[in-house]
Amino acid sequence: MMDNTPQVTKYQLQNGDLIPLIGLGTFKVRCNINQDLVYDTLDTAIATGYRLIDTASCYRNEKDIGEALRKLYVKHDVKRSDLFITSKIAPKDLSYEGAITSCMLSLTDLQTDYLDLCLIHWPGRSKLQPDDEQHKVYRREAWKALEELVTKGCIRNIGVSNYTVEHIQELLEYAVIAPSVLQVEFHPHLYQEDLLSFCSSHHVFLQAYSSLGTGELLSVEKVNELAKKYNKTSAQLLLRWATQLNIGVLPKSCSPAHVISNHGCTDFVIVQDDMIAINQMNINKHYCWDPTKIK
């Protein structure tokens, strides 16, 4: 089922920057799997039209991404300013000094002067118990560091990942620069409607990771039934459900066919009744990490 209405492909952040709704997730895209894997995946992605590259210090692939991009800028006649590059501060680096050091290393490894977006990857510090009050102290310190890096021009936008509404409310009490982005697990089995509403009311762009529920949703009968109705893959249907809610998606794949297919998920519209049916699949199921126990 096609629709001639122009589809939104970018979202305007608080500072006016435009972030693509669809990005390439690079979790597990590493050269220790295949020497050319990072280059080949990014090559396919950029040729297909991806302009958002999502990585993180703990993915252990930023050096390879930086080297690949150095070559691909020339091959595809793409400038650094054409891309939106995201990195993240790992839980072990959740502190003032840790965040500064992590960000500067990411800049070096990615061979860039600035990050379009840097996120606090997790609301807790490594090796602390979930209910340890020190998490709050470390979160505040790391946020202060990110704000300073924005003023220095090292980062254009800052945000958080895996934060709950309560974590963000706490952040808003002391933030000088409000978070632009929240990246969380979000899919029909974890339809976090209250979180989405909260982000919308505070102009925080919500990005989904694990949009396919680590693959579990691809075998759900209703998903396959609707995908067939729209003549799309089940992955495309799930990604379109999110983007139609103005949620960003970061599908990750090393398969060229899947990289290309995932990018083509905005050329159709899911009718309202079907959107509601997908929403009603929610069972509050985390397939990845559950941050709700972090103090």
C-alpha positions as CSV (number, residue, x, y, z in Angstrom):
1,M,0.0,0.0,0.0
2,M,1.7,3.1,-1.2
3,D,1.1,6.8,-0.4
4,N,2.1,9.8,-2.4
5,T,2.3,12.0,0.7
6,P,5.9,13.2,1.2
7,Q,7.4,11.3,4.2
8,V,9.3,13.0,7.0
9,T,12.9,11.8,6.9
10,K,14.5,14.2,9.4
11,Y,13.6,15.6,12.8
12,Q,14.7,19.1,14.0
13,L,16.5,19.0,17.3
14,Q,16.4,21.8,19.9
15,N,19.4,23.7,18.5
16,G,18.0,23.5,14.9
17,D,20.1,20.6,13.7
18,L,18.4,18.0,11.6
19,I,18.7,14.4,12.6
20,P,17.8,11.6,10.1
21,L,14.9,9.4,11.2
22,I,16.8,6.3,9.9
23,G,20.4,5.6,10.9
24,L,22.9,2.8,10.7
25,G,23.4,1.0,14.0
26,T,27.0,-0.4,14.2
27,F,26.7,-2.5,17.3
28,K,28.7,-5.7,16.6
29,V,30.0,-4.3,13.2
30,R,33.6,-5.0,13.9
31,C,36.7,-5.9,11.9
32,N,37.6,-8.7,14.3
33,I,34.7,-10.5,12.6
34,N,35.7,-9.8,9.1
35,Q,38.6,-7.5,8.2
36,D,36.5,-5.6,5.6
37,L,33.2,-5.7,7.4
38,V,33.1,-2.1,8.7
39,Y,34.2,-0.6,5.4
40,D,31.8,-2.8,3.3
41,T,28.9,-2.1,5.6
42,L,29.4,1.7,5.6
43,D,30.1,1.6,1.9
44,T,26.7,0.0,1.2
45,A,25.0,2.3,3.8
46,I,26.3,5.6,2.4
47,A,25.6,4.5,-1.2
48,T,22.1,3.7,-0.2
49,G,21.5,7.1,1.4
50,Y,22.2,6.6,5.1
51,R,23.6,9.7,6.7
52,L,23.4,8.9,10.4
53,I,26.1,6.6,11.8
54,D,25.5,5.4,15.4
55,T,28.4,4.0,17.3
56,A,29.7,4.0,20.9
57,S,33.0,3.7,22.7
58,C,32.2,0.3,24.0
59,Y,31.4,-1.1,20.5
60,R,35.2,-1.1,19.9
61,N,34.8,-0.2,16.3
62,E,35.4,3.6,16.2
63,K,38.9,3.4,14.8
64,D,37.7,1.2,12.0
65,I,34.7,3.5,11.3
66,G,37.0,6.5,11.2
67,E,39.4,4.9,8.8
68,A,36.5,3.7,6.6
69,L,34.9,7.1,6.5
70,R,38.1,8.7,5.6
71,K,38.1,6.7,2.4
72,L,34.4,6.8,1.8
73,Y,34.1,10.6,1.9
74,V,36.2,10.6,-1.3
75,K,34.6,7.6,-2.9
76,H,31.0,8.9,-2.5
77,D,31.8,12.6,-2.7
78,V,30.4,13.1,0.8
79,K,31.5,15.7,3.3
80,R,31.8,15.3,7.0
81,S,29.0,17.9,7.4
82,D,26.7,15.6,5.3
83,L,26.8,13.0,8.1
84,F,25.3,12.8,11.5
85,I,27.7,10.8,13.8
86,T,26.7,9.7,17.3
87,S,28.9,8.2,20.0
88,K,28.3,7.3,23.6
89,I,30.0,7.5,27.0
90,A,30.3,3.9,28.4
91,P,29.2,3.1,32.0
92,K,32.8,2.6,33.1
93,D,33.4,6.3,32.1
94,L,30.4,7.8,33.8
95,S,32.1,10.6,35.6
96,Y,33.4,14.1,34.7
97,E,36.9,13.1,33.8
98,G,35.7,9.8,32.2
99,A,33.3,11.6,29.9
100,I,35.9,14.1,28.8
101,T,38.5,11.4,28.1
102,S,36.0,9.1,26.4
103,C,34.7,11.9,24.1
104,M,38.2,13.1,23.1
105,L,39.2,9.5,22.3
106,S,36.1,9.1,20.1
107,L,37.0,12.2,18.2
108,T,40.5,10.9,17.5
109,D,39.3,7.4,16.5
110,L,36.5,8.7,14.3
111,Q,38.9,11.2,12.7
112,T,36.6,14.1,13.2
113,D,36.7,17.5,15.0
114,Y,33.2,17.2,16.4
115,L,30.4,14.7,17.2
116,D,26.9,15.6,16.1
117,L,25.6,13.8,19.2
118,C,27.1,12.3,22.3
119,L,24.9,10.2,24.7
120,I,25.4,8.9,28.2
121,H,25.0,5.2,27.3
122,W,23.6,4.0,30.6
123,P,22.2,5.7,33.7
124,G,24.5,3.8,36.0
125,R,28.2,3.5,36.7
126,S,29.9,0.1,36.2
127,K,30.5,-2.1,39.2
128,L,28.0,-0.3,41.5
129,Q,24.9,-2.0,42.8
130,P,21.7,-0.8,41.0
131,D,20.4,0.9,44.1
132,D,23.6,2.8,44.9
133,E,22.9,6.5,45.3
134,Q,26.3,7.3,43.7
135,H,24.8,6.7,40.3
136,K,23.1,10.1,40.6
137,V,26.4,11.8,41.4
138,Y,28.2,10.2,38.4
139,R,25.3,11.1,36.0
140,R,25.4,14.7,37.1
141,E,29.2,14.9,36.7
142,A,29.1,13.3,33.2
143,W,26.4,15.7,32.1
144,K,28.4,18.7,33.2
145,A,31.3,17.4,31.2
146,L,29.2,17.0,28.1
147,E,27.8,20.5,28.5
148,E,31.4,21.9,28.6
149,L,32.3,19.9,25.5
150,V,29.3,21.5,23.7
151,T,30.6,25.0,24.6
152,K,34.0,24.1,23.3
153,G,32.5,22.9,20.0
154,C,33.5,19.3,20.4
155,I,29.9,18.1,20.5
156,R,26.8,19.7,18.8
157,N,24.1,17.9,20.7
158,I,23.9,15.8,23.9
159,G,21.5,13.3,25.2
160,V,21.0,10.0,27.1
161,S,20.4,6.4,26.4
162,N,18.4,3.9,28.5
163,Y,17.1,6.6,30.8
164,T,13.6,6.3,32.3
165,V,11.2,9.2,32.8
166,E,12.4,9.5,36.3
167,H,16.1,9.7,35.2
168,I,15.2,12.4,32.7
169,Q,13.2,14.4,35.2
170,E,16.2,14.3,37.6
171,L,18.5,15.4,34.7
172,L,16.2,18.3,33.9
173,E,16.5,19.7,37.4
174,Y,20.2,20.5,36.9
175,A,20.8,20.5,33.2
176,V,21.9,23.9,31.7
177,I,21.6,22.3,28.3
178,A,18.6,20.1,28.0
179,P,18.9,16.6,26.4
180,S,18.1,16.6,22.7
181,V,17.8,12.8,22.3
182,L,16.8,9.7,24.3
183,Q,17.8,6.4,22.8
184,V,16.0,3.4,24.3
185,E,14.8,-0.1,23.4
186,F,11.4,0.5,21.8
187,H,9.3,-1.9,19.7
188,P,5.8,-3.3,19.6
189,H,6.5,-5.6,22.6
190,L,7.9,-2.7,24.5
191,Y,5.6,0.2,23.4
192,Q,6.6,2.8,26.1
193,E,3.8,5.2,25.4
194,D,4.3,7.3,28.6
195,L,8.0,7.7,27.8
196,L,7.2,8.7,24.2
197,S,4.6,11.2,25.4
198,F,7.1,12.7,28.0
199,C,9.8,13.1,25.4
200,S,7.4,14.7,22.9
201,S,6.3,17.2,25.6
202,H,9.9,18.1,26.4
203,H,11.1,18.3,22.7
204,V,13.4,15.3,23.3
205,F,13.8,13.1,20.1
206,L,13.2,9.5,20.9
207,Q,15.4,7.0,19.0
208,A,14.7,3.3,19.1
209,Y,17.2,0.5,19.2
210,S,16.4,-3.1,18.8
211,S,13.3,-2.2,16.7
212,L,12.9,-5.8,15.7
213,G,13.0,-7.1,19.3
214,T,16.4,-8.7,18.7
215,G,14.7,-10.6,15.9
216,E,11.9,-12.0,18.1
217,L,9.2,-9.9,16.4
218,L,10.0,-11.2,13.0
219,S,8.3,-14.5,13.8
220,V,5.1,-12.9,15.2
221,E,2.1,-13.9,13.1
222,K,0.5,-10.4,13.2
223,V,3.7,-8.7,12.1
224,N,4.1,-11.1,9.2
225,E,0.4,-10.7,8.3
226,L,0.6,-6.9,8.1
227,A,3.9,-7.0,6.3
228,K,2.3,-9.2,3.6
229,K,-0.7,-6.7,3.4
230,Y,1.7,-3.8,2.6
231,N,3.9,-5.9,0.4
232,K,6.9,-5.2,2.7
233,T,9.3,-7.2,4.8
234,S,8.5,-7.7,8.4
235,A,11.5,-5.6,9.3
236,Q,10.3,-2.8,7.1
237,L,6.9,-2.9,8.7
238,L,8.4,-2.7,12.2
239,L,10.7,0.2,11.3
240,R,7.9,2.0,9.6
241,W,5.7,1.7,12.7
242,A,8.3,3.5,14.7
243,T,9.1,6.2,12.1
244,Q,5.4,6.9,11.6
245,L,5.4,7.7,15.4
246,N,8.3,10.1,14.7
247,I,10.6,7.8,16.4
248,G,14.1,7.4,15.0
249,V,15.4,3.9,14.2
250,L,18.9,2.5,14.1
251,P,18.6,-0.9,12.3
252,K,21.9,-2.8,12.4
253,S,22.9,-5.4,9.8
254,C,26.0,-6.5,8.0
255,S,24.0,-7.9,5.2
256,P,24.1,-5.5,2.2
257,A,20.6,-6.6,1.2
258,H,19.2,-5.9,4.6
259,V,21.0,-2.6,4.9
260,I,19.4,-1.5,1.7
261,S,16.0,-2.9,2.5
262,N,15.9,-1.4,6.0
263,H,16.5,2.1,4.5
264,G,13.4,1.7,2.3
265,C,10.9,1.7,5.1
266,T,9.4,5.2,4.7
267,D,7.7,5.0,1.3
268,F,4.4,3.7,2.6
269,V,1.9,4.6,5.3
270,I,0.4,2.2,7.8
271,V,-3.3,3.0,8.3
272,Q,-4.5,4.0,11.7
273,D,-6.3,0.8,12.5
274,D,-3.2,-1.2,11.8
275,M,-1.0,1.2,13.9
276,I,-3.4,0.6,16.8
277,A,-3.2,-3.1,16.3
278,I,0.6,-3.0,16.5
279,N,0.4,-0.8,19.5
280,Q,-1.7,-3.3,21.3
281,M,1.0,-6.0,20.9
282,N,2.7,-4.4,23.9
283,I,3.7,-6.8,26.7
284,N,6.3,-4.6,28.4
285,K,9.1,-7.0,27.3
286,H,12.7,-6.0,27.4
287,Y,14.8,-8.1,25.1
288,C,18.0,-6.1,25.9
289,W,18.6,-4.2,29.1
290,D,16.2,-3.0,31.7
291,P,17.2,0.3,33.3
292,T,14.3,0.7,35.6
293,K,16.2,-0.7,38.6
294,I,19.0,1.8,38.4
295,K,18.6,4.3,41.3
